[in-house]
C-alpha cells in the first residue's frame, strides 16, 4: 500500500561434492546442479528484480580449456533469460551429439556450466544504474588459476571512500568508486598476496612453477585472505566468492545484519539468503539447515572440506528486522509466526482507533505481503471479541433465550477483500500530467462491502513515504463511504535512513520525519532543527567511531502518537469525506514479535556499526542544505 521499498539482493551457492557422472547416473541428467540453482534463484526472486547472474567453475580442466563461465542479465525476466541460455547450450550439444548425453567427460569438456561450483545472484539495485556491468557476479581474471576470483553479494558498505583510499595507498588503481569494485579488488589484492607468499616459499625449495601451482591450490588460506580483506569493512554484508581452482566462501558481517543459511549432505553444499528455499529445492527438514554465524565465513575447500571459520569478531547481533516484516518470503516457519504476532501485537491500538466497535468495523489488507500480519490481527481481535461475547452473555442473566445467545455467538470480525491491484493498468502509467488520475485507479475496490456507519481498517507492512496513500489508496477507499479509515502499519514509524542494503537513504523520503519537522514548526521549536544541523556539521570530519546520532533530537519533543496524528493529517487528501487515523506498531511490539532480530535502526536510530552514525549525520546535513542525494 505504501511505496515499494527497494532492498537487499539475494545469493545462491551450490558446491557439488560428487563427480558429474554421479548425478547423471542417479538423477538421469547432467543438469542437476543447474536445475537446483534455477529453483534457488527463482524461489528468491522477491529479492531481486533488477537483474541476475550465474557463474560456474569446472575443476581439474586441462590448460587451454575454459573453466569459468558466467552469464548476466538486466532484463525484466533475467532469471529466465540466463537459464534458457544455459539450457540451449545443452540442447544444441545434444542435438549434434545425441550419443554423448550421458558422457560426463565429453560434457564437461564441451559444454559450459558443467562444473562443480555454482554462484548465483539476484540484484535489487539501491544505487546507480541498472546496466549489465552492475549485475553480479563480478569477475577478476588472471592466467594463474588460483588468482581468479568471482564475487557476488548482498551488501552495502558505509565507508567506500575510506576503503577506496586504502586501495590507492597499496598501489592499486580501482576503475570506479563503488563498494562492489572495492570489495572485489580488496579480496583480489590479498588473494594475490597469499598466492605470492606460497609461491615464494616453494620457489626457494626448488619446485617448478607447475608444482607450485598445485601447492597453492592446496594450501591457499581462505580465512586469512578474508581476515585481511574485511578488516576495515563497515556495513551489512553476505559476501560470497569463488576462486578459480575451486575454493569457495560465504562471509557474513559481524553484526549478522544480512542473512545467510546453508545445508550440507554427502552430495552437495548449498548456501542461500533465505532458509525455506533450501527446504523447497532439496526437500530437507528445517533442522538440517544452519545459519552462518555473524563474523564467520563458510569455507568450502576444493577437496570438499567444509568449515565455518571466524573472520571478524562478532559484535552485538542485530539482524535486520525488515527481513521479518517485509522482505523475506513468509513461507519460513519462524517468519510466518513473527508476522502473525506483529498483527496480534497491534490489536489494542486498533481497538482504540475504532472505539472497540467491532460490530461496525470492516478489516482488510493491502498489499498481499501484509496478509500474514492481517491473520495475526484477526486472531487478536477474535480474542477481544470473545471477551465481549462473554460479557454480553453474563449480562443476559441466568436464563438467556436461545435467540439472544445466537445473536451474541453470531458476532464475527467483519473481513472483506477490499482492494485488488490492476497490474495491467500499473504497467501503463507514465510520468505525464495525467499520472495522478491514473494512479487513483490502480486498485479496484469491492463496492457494497462497507456501510456509511463503518470504520474501514486496512493493514500494511510499513509506511515509508506515504505518497501512494495520499495519491491513490485513501481516495480509492473513500469511495466506499466509510465514516473512518484506519490505516495500520505492522512496522513502527520509519524515522532514519538505512545504509546496509535497503534503499532508504534520504530524510526527505520519510513521512515520519516530515511530520516531526512540521510539529517542531507548529510548536515554535524550529531552533531544534538548526541546533541538530550544527551538531551534525561539527562532527562532519570526525572519525566514524566518534560520531553520535544527534538527529534523535528531532523526535524527542513528541510522543509516537503525536507524530502519527500529524502523519495522518499530512497524508489526508483534500476533500476526503472519511476521517483518517494512522496506527503504527510500537518498538516493544516489534521486539516481542521478532525477539531474535533486534536490528531496528530505521525505527530507533540505534545503528549497529559506526558507519551508520556517519550516514545518518550526512543524511541530515544533506536535508538541511537542500541536497537531494544519497548520504553514502
N, C-alpha and C positions, 0 to 999 in steps of 0.2 A: 504494500500500500504506500509506504514511504518510498523515497527514491532508492533505486537499487544501489547497493554498495559493491564496488569492485574490491576484490580481496586477493588473498594469497593463492599461489599456484599449487599444483599437485605433482607428486613424483611417483614413479613405479620402477622398481628394480627387480630383475629376475636373474639368478645365477643357476644354471642347470648343472647339477652335480654329477651327472652321468654323461657318457658319450652319446652322440646324436643317434647312433644305431639303437640304443636302448629305448629311446622314445618312439622311434619308428616301429620297433618290434612290439612294444607294449601298447602304444596308442594308435598305431597304424598310420602315422603321418610324421613328416619332418618338421611340421609347423606347430608342434606342441607349444614351444616357448612363445612363438609369435601369437598364437591364439590366446594364450593366457595373458600376454601383455595387452592385447586388444581388450579383453574383459576388464583388466585392472584399470586401464585408461578410460574406457567408456563408462565404467561404474563410478569414476571420479570426475566425470565431465562437468559436474557442478562447480569444480574448482578451476576450470579453465575454458574460456570461450573466445579468447583472442588468438589462440594458436596452439600448436602441439609439435612435439618432436620425438624421434625414436632413434636410438643408436644401438649398435651391436658390435661385439668384438669376438673374433674367432681365435681359438687357441692353437698354438703349435703349427702355424702355417709355414710353408717354405718361403725363403726370400724371393721377392718378386711378385708374390701373391697379395692381393688386397685383404686386409684383416679387420679394418674398421669401416663400418657402413653407417650412414646417417641420412635420415630424411626429416625435413621440417616443412610445416605448412602454416600459413597465416590466413587460411580461408575460413569461411563460415563452418564448413564441415571438415575441419583439419584432421581429426582422428580418422574419419572415413577415408579421406584422401591418402593419408600415409599408408594405411593398411591395404587399401586397394592396390596401391603402387607396389607394395611388397608382395602381395599375393599374385599380382600379374607377372612378376618375375618368375615365380614358381610355375605358374600355368604355362608361360611361354617355354620354359625349360622342359616341362613335362610333355608338351605338345611335340617338341622337336626330338625328345629323347624319352619316350614312354617306358623304355626298359630300365631307366635309371631312377625311377620314382622312389625306390627303397634302397638305393645305393648310397649309403651315408658318406663314404669317401668322395664320390663324384659330386654329390650335392654340396658338400662343404667346399670343394674346390671350385665350383662353377656358379653357385647362387649366393647372393648376398643375404645377410640376416640368418645364416645357418650356424652362427657362433653360439658359444656357451653363456655369454653375458649380455644382458639387455638393460637399457636405461631409457625410460620414457618420461616425458614431461608435458604438463598441461599448463599453458600460460594464461594468466589473468593479469594483464599489464596494469601496474599502478603508476608507471612513469614512462615518459617518452612516447614514441610512436608504436606502430604495430607492423613493422617491416619484418621480412623473413629473417633478417640478420639479428633481430631481437628475440627470436624464438630459441629456446634451449632444445637439446643440449648444445653447449659450446665445445669447440674442438681446438686443442693446441697440438699441432703436429710436429713430428721430429723423425728423422731417419732411424734413430735409436728407438726400438720398440718400447723400452721401459721409460722413455721420456714423453711418450704420447699421453695426452690427458683429455678426457671427456668429462664435462661438468654440467650438472643441471641442479636446480634447487628451488626451494620455496623459502624465500628470504627477502629481507630488506635490512641493509646496514645503515646505521645513522651517521657514521663517521667516514664517508667515502673520501672527502677531501684529505683527511689525515692519512688514510691508507694509500691514497694516490701519491702523496708526497713521500711516503715511506718507500714506495716502489721506485720513485725517481731517485731517492737517496742511495738505493743499492745499484743504480746504474741502468735501470730499465727505462723504456720509453713507451708507456701504455698508449694504445691508439685512441682511447677515449676515457673520460672520467665517469665511469658508471660502476655500481657495486658488482655487477656480473663480471665485467672485464677485470676489475680489481681482484676479485676472488680467483678468477682463472689464472691470472698472472702471478698472484701471490703463491698459490699452491704449485704452479708451474716452476717458479723460482726455486722453492725448497725441494721440489722433485728433482730438479737439475743438480742441486747441491748434494742431495743424497746419492744420486747416480754417480757424481764425480768422486765422492768420498770412497764409495765402494770400488769404483774403477781404479783409483789411485792405489788403494790397498793391495789389490790383486796384481796391478801392473808391477809393483815393486817385487812381488813374488814370482814374476816371470811368466804369468799366464798370458795366453793370446787374447786378442780382443773378442773373439768368438766365445772363448771360455769365460771371459769376464762378463760378457753379456748374460750368460746363463746364471752366473753367480749373482748379478744384480737382481735378476728376476726372482731369485730365491730369497735374497736377503733384504730386499727393499723394506725399510721400516716405515710403514704407513702411519703408524701412531706418531712417530717423531715428525714426519712431514706435516701432519695436521696440527700438532702442537705448535710448531714454529709458524705455520701459515695463519692460524687463527688467533695468535696471541694478542693482537690488537683489535680484533673484530668486536664491534658493539652493535647489537641488534637481535632480531629474532630470525633463526635460520634452521633449516634442514638442508644440508649440503650433501649432494651425492656425486660420486665421481668414479670413473673407470680409468685404469692405467692400461696402456697398450698391450702389455704382456699378459694381463688377466686379473690383477688385483682389483678390488673394488672397496668402496667405503660409503657409509652414510653417517654424517656428523650432525648432532643436534646441539642447539645453543645451550649455555649453562643454566638459563632460567626455564628451559623447556617451553618456550613461548609457542613455537611451531611444533605440530605433532608428527610423530613417525612411529610406525608399527612394523614388526617383522615376524615371519614364520619360517621354520626350517624343518625339513624331514630328510630322508635319505636321497630324495630325487631333486630337491630344489631349495633355494633360499629366496625369499621374496620380501620386499620392503615397499610400503605404501604410506601415503599421508593419512589414510583412513582405515580403520580396523575392519568394518564389515565387508569391504570389497575383497579382502583376502578370504574371509569366510565364504563369500559367494563364489569367487573364482576357483577356489580349491576345495570347497565343501569340507571345511575343517571346523572343529568346535572352537568357541571363543577362547577357552582357557589355554589353547595351544599357541595363541598369538601374544607376543610380548611387545612392550613399549620400549623403544630406545631411551635410555635414561638421559636426563639433562647433562650436557657437558661430555657425553660419551659418543664414541663412534663404533658402529658395527663395521667390522673389518673382515672382508672375505678374501682370503689369500687364493692365489691361483691354484694351489694344491688342494683347495677345498676346506681348509681350516677356517672356522668362523668364531670370532671372539668379539666381545663388547669391551672396548678399552677406554679408560679415562683419558680425555684430551685436554679439557679445561675444567678447573674446579667448579663444581656446581654452586650456584647461588640459591637464594630463596626461590623455590619452584613456583612459577606464576604462569601456567599455561593459559593461552588466550581463551577467555570465556565466550567470545563471539563465535568460536568454533562450535560451542554447545548451543548457543542461542539461534544461530542462523546459517553458518557456512557449511558445516559437515552434514552429510545425509543423516536424516533422523532414523535410519534403519539400525544404527548402532544401539545395542541394548541399553547402555548407560545414557546415551544422549536422548533417546526416546523417553526414558524415565525422567531425566532432568528437565526436558522441555515441558512435560506434563506438570512437573512440580512448579515450574515458573508460572504456568497458568493458575495453578491452585494457590500459589502464594500471593496472588494479586486480588483474590476474591474479596477480601474485606474492603479494599479501596473501591472496587467495582460496586459492591453493595451500597457503600456510602454514596457513590455517584448517582445511583438510581433510587436513593432513599429507601432501600430494602424492598422496593416494589417489584418483585419478580413476576407478579401476575401481568404487569403491563410493561414488560421489558422483553425485547427480542435480541437474540445473540447470534453473531456470525463472525467470520474471519476473512481477512484479505491480507496478503496473498496466500497461496496454498502452503507456503513454508510455515505459516502460523497455525496450521491445522492441529498439530500435536499440542501446542500450548492451549489452544482452544478446548481440546478434550480435557485438559487439566482444569481449566477454568470451569467447564461444565460440571466436572466431578465435584469440585469445591462448592459450587453453587447448589448442586444437588444435596450436599450435606447440609448447607444452610436452609434449603427448602424443607428438608426432613425435620429440622428443628421447628420451623414454622408450622408444619403439619401437626407435629406432636403438641404444640401449644394450642392449636385450634381444636384438636381432639379433646384435650384436657378441658378446654373451655365449654365443651358441649355438655359436661356433667356426666353422671354415672350411667345414663341410659340414652346414648345418642341413637338417632334413627339411622337406618341403612342409607337413606338418601343423603343425609348430612355427611356421613362417613365417605360415601362415594365421591361427593363433591370435593372433599378435602384430599382424598387419596388420588384424585384425578389431576391434582396440581402438578405441572411439569415445567421444567425450563423450556422456554419457547426458542427453539433452534430453527433457523432458516438459512438457506443458501441465498444470500442477498445479492452478491455481485459475481459476475463471470467475465473474465477478461476476453476481449475480442482481439485475438492475436493478429488477425489479418489487418485490422484497422491500424493497430500499433505499428506494424511494419511500413505502413504507407505514410505515416506522419513525418513531415519535414519541419524545417525551421522558419517557414514563411509566416506572414501576418495572420493566417487563419489557424495557426497551430493550436492556440489555446482552446478554440472552439472544438477542434478535432480531439484534443486530449480529453475534453469533458465527456467524450463518448467512447473512451477506450473500454470501459466496463458496461456490460448490460446488467440491469437490475431486475429483481423479481418483484414486479408490481403486485399489490394486493396482499403482501406478506406483513405489512406494518400498518397500524392504525394511528390516527392523529393523537390518541391518548398514550401512545407507546414511547418508551425510551428505546433507542436503537444502539446496541453496544457492539462495536467491531474491534476485534483484537488483531494486532500486528506484531511482528517480531521486534521491530525497533523503528524509531523515528529519528532521522538524521537532519535533513534539510527541511522537510515538511512541505516542499513545493508541490509535490504530487497531491498531497492532502488538500492544499488550498486551491490549486488549479483545477482539480477534477473530482477527487473522491468525495469531498464534503458536498460539493454541488450535486453530484450524482445521487448521493444518499438522501439529500434534502428533497428530492423528487418524490420520495416515499411518504413525505409529510409526517415524520415523527415529531413529537414535541421536543425531544432532546436527542442529540447524537453524542455518544460517549466513545471516544477513541482510546483504546487500551494498548499500551506498549509493554510486551513481556520483558523488555530490557529497560534499565534505568535511563535517565537523560544522558545523552551523549554530549559531553562538555569539552573534551580535549582531543587533540589530533592523535592519530596513530602513526607509528613510524616503523612498524615491524611487519608490514605486508598488506595492510588494509588501506584502501585509497581514501583516507580521511586525513587531510594534512592542513586544511585551512580553517581558521576560526570562523571566517565569514560564511562557511558552509553549514554551521551548526545552529539550528533554531534555538537550542537551549542557551547558547552563548549570546545570540542576538537578544533573546528575552532578558537575560541578566543585564546586558548593556542598557537596554531600554528602561529597565527598572531602576538602574543607577541614575539615569537621566530624569526619570519621573520623580525620584525622591531626592533630587538635588545632591547626589553623591558622585558627580562626574569626576571629582578630583581623584577618586579611586582608580579610574581608567588612566589618568595621567601619571599617578604615582606608580601604578603597575608597569607602565611603559618605562618610566625612569629606572625602576628596579631591574627590569629585564635588560635595558640598554647598558646599565652599569656593569652587568656581568657578561656582556656580549663576548668579550675576548678572554674570559677566564677558561681554564681547562674544564672540560665537560664534567669531571669528577667533583668540581666545586660548585656547580650550578644548583640553584633552588627553583622550584616551580612557584613563582610569585603569582601566576595567573589564578591560583586558587582564591586570591583576594577578591576577584571579580564576583565570585559566587557567595562569599562569606556573609554578606548582609541579609541574605534572603533564605527562606526555607525552600525545600523542594516543591512544596505545594504552591508557594507564591510564584515560582518560576513556571510551574505547569499552568497556572492560571493565565500568566502573561503569554505563554506559548499558544494557548487556546485562543486568546484574544487576537494575536497576530496572525494566526492561520485561518481564522474565520473569514470567509469571503463576504464581500458586501452583499446585502440583500438576502442573506441566508435566513430562512424562516425559523429553523430549529436552533435552539440553544446548543452550544458546543462545549464539551468538557473533555480534557485530555488527562488520562491517568497513566502514570509511569510506575514500573516496578521499582521497589526500593533496593538499595545496595544490600541490605540484610536479606531480603527475599532472594536476590541473585545468589548470594553466598550460600544460603540454605539449600537452594536447588542444585547448585553446582559446587559442592564443597571441595572438590579436588582441582578446580580450575579458578584460581583466585586472581588471574590476570585481568584487572578491571581498570586499567589506566585511562581508558577513554571515558569512563564514568567518574573516576575519583581523582585523576591526575597523579596517581602514585605509580610512577614508571619503574620498571624492574631493572633498567640499565641507566647509567649516567647519560648516555646519548639521548634518552627520552626527554630529560630535562633540557637538554640543548635544543631539541626540536621544538618543544613547547615554547621555549624562550624566543626562538627565531620566528615561530609562527605568530606570536603575539606582536612582535616588532613589525612583522610584515603587515599584519592587520592594521595596526595603529598608523603606519606610514603609507597605507593605501596601496601596498604591493600585492597584486593578485598572483602569487607564485608559491611554489612548494617551499617547505621550510627545511628540507634536507635533500 
